[in-house]
Amino acid sequence: MSIRRTKRRSGFTLIEILLVAGILALLAAFAVPKLMNTAQEARIKLAEATIGRNGPIAKGLEAYKWNMGKFPETSEGLAVLFQTAKEANDENYKGPYMDGTFAELKDPWGQAFEYRSPGEFNEDGYDLWSYGPDKENNSGKEGSDDIKNWVEK
């Protein structure tokens, strides 16, 4: 008597593969938007920290004010914080007040930070802001996504 052995194929059936692909697609549909939102929130927090009272730009501006007696004028902008004493051609200037280069000073969306002194909103100081995720200047408008160093009333 001979025992007949059936040959089993190894591998997955098309149904099994489609079922797994469907489950992965369903998981991705929930996970990807959540991850994208998390990345955007992180960029916003980074911009807030950069222009905040204890941020690197504020520290540079405060150091400049201590040495020069005032904040840089709007026309000078933030670029003045990166100048050396020789470039500034001023004996009171003790800079640079920030590390790196002015070209590197960008918000998380790759745009330049905006600066105004004296400030329109911070009249005794300066206004500093980023256009935010939409890269458009909406400062002072309701529903603005701009990140700024002032609180609107």
C-alpha positions in Angstrom: 0.0 0.0 0.0 1.4 3.3 -1.0 0.7 6.5 0.8 0.0 9.2 -1.5 1.4 12.5 -0.5 -0.1 15.7 -1.8 2.2 18.4 -2.7 1.4 21.7 -0.9 2.4 24.9 -2.5 4.0 27.4 -0.3 3.3 31.2 -0.6 0.3 33.4 -0.3 -2.9 33.5 -2.3 -4.0 36.6 -4.1 -6.8 37.1 -1.6 -4.4 37.1 1.3 -2.2 39.6 -0.4 -5.1 41.9 -1.2 -6.4 41.6 2.3 -3.0 42.6 3.8 -2.7 45.5 1.3 -6.1 46.7 2.2 -5.3 46.7 5.9 -2.1 48.6 5.3 -3.9 51.2 3.2 -6.5 51.7 5.9 -3.8 52.2 8.5 -1.9 54.6 6.3 -5.1 56.6 5.7 -5.3 57.3 9.5 -1.6 57.6 10.2 -0.3 59.9 7.4 -2.5 62.9 8.1 -1.7 62.6 11.8 2.0 62.6 11.1 1.7 65.6 8.7 -0.2 67.6 11.3 2.4 66.8 13.9 5.2 68.1 11.6 3.3 71.3 11.0 2.7 71.8 14.7 6.5 71.2 15.3 7.4 73.9 12.7 5.0 76.4 14.4 6.5 75.6 17.9 10.0 76.1 16.4 9.0 79.5 14.9 7.4 80.6 18.2 10.6 79.6 20.2 12.8 81.4 17.7 11.1 84.7 18.0 9.9 84.4 21.6 11.3 86.4 24.5 14.0 83.9 25.2 14.7 82.9 21.6 18.0 83.5 19.8 16.8 86.5 17.9 15.5 88.2 21.0 18.8 87.5 22.8 20.7 89.0 19.9 18.5 92.1 19.8 18.8 92.6 23.6 22.6 92.3 23.4 22.6 94.8 20.6 20.4 97.2 22.6 22.7 96.9 25.7 25.7 98.0 23.6 24.2 100.4 21.2 21.5 101.9 23.5 18.6 101.1 21.1 17.3 98.3 18.9 18.3 98.2 15.3 16.3 100.4 13.0 13.8 98.7 10.6 16.1 99.8 7.7 19.1 98.0 9.3 17.0 94.9 9.9 18.2 91.7 11.5 21.3 91.6 9.3 23.0 94.1 11.6 23.1 91.4 14.3 25.6 89.3 12.2 28.0 92.1 11.4 31.5 92.3 12.9 32.8 95.5 14.5 34.8 96.1 11.4 31.8 95.8 9.1 29.7 98.0 11.3 32.4 100.7 11.3 31.3 101.8 14.7 33.5 101.9 17.8 30.6 101.0 20.2 29.6 98.0 18.1 30.6 94.8 19.9 29.0 92.3 17.4 28.3 89.9 15.9 25.4 89.3 18.2 24.2 86.1 16.6 26.1 83.1 15.3 26.0 82.0 11.7 25.0 84.3 8.8 22.0 86.4 8.0 21.2 84.2 5.0 20.8 81.2 7.4 18.2 83.1 9.5 15.0 81.7 8.0 11.7 80.5 9.5 10.8 76.8 9.4 9.1 77.4 6.0 12.3 78.9 4.5 11.1 82.5 4.6 12.9 85.5 6.1 11.7 86.7 9.5 10.0 90.2 9.5 11.3 92.9 11.8 10.1 96.4 12.6 11.5 98.9 15.1 10.0 100.8 16.7 7.2 98.3 16.8 3.7 99.0 15.8 2.4 96.6 18.3 5.3 96.6 20.8 5.8 100.4 20.8 8.7 100.4 23.3 10.4 97.6 21.5 10.2 95.8 18.2 7.8 93.7 16.2 9.2 90.3 15.0 7.1 87.8 13.1 7.0 85.0 10.6 4.4 84.7 7.9 3.7 81.2 9.1 2.6 78.1 7.1 0.8 80.0 4.4 3.8 82.3 3.8 1.6 85.3 3.5 1.6 88.4 5.7 -1.7 88.4 7.6 -0.4 90.2 10.7 -3.1 92.0 12.5 -5.9 90.2 10.6 -8.4 87.9 12.4 -7.6 84.2 11.8 -4.0 85.0 10.9 -1.6 82.1 11.0 1.4 84.5 11.4 3.6 83.8 14.3 4.5 87.0 16.1 6.1 88.4 19.3 3.0 90.4 20.3 -0.4 89.7 21.7 -3.3 91.4 19.8 -5.9 93.0 21.9 
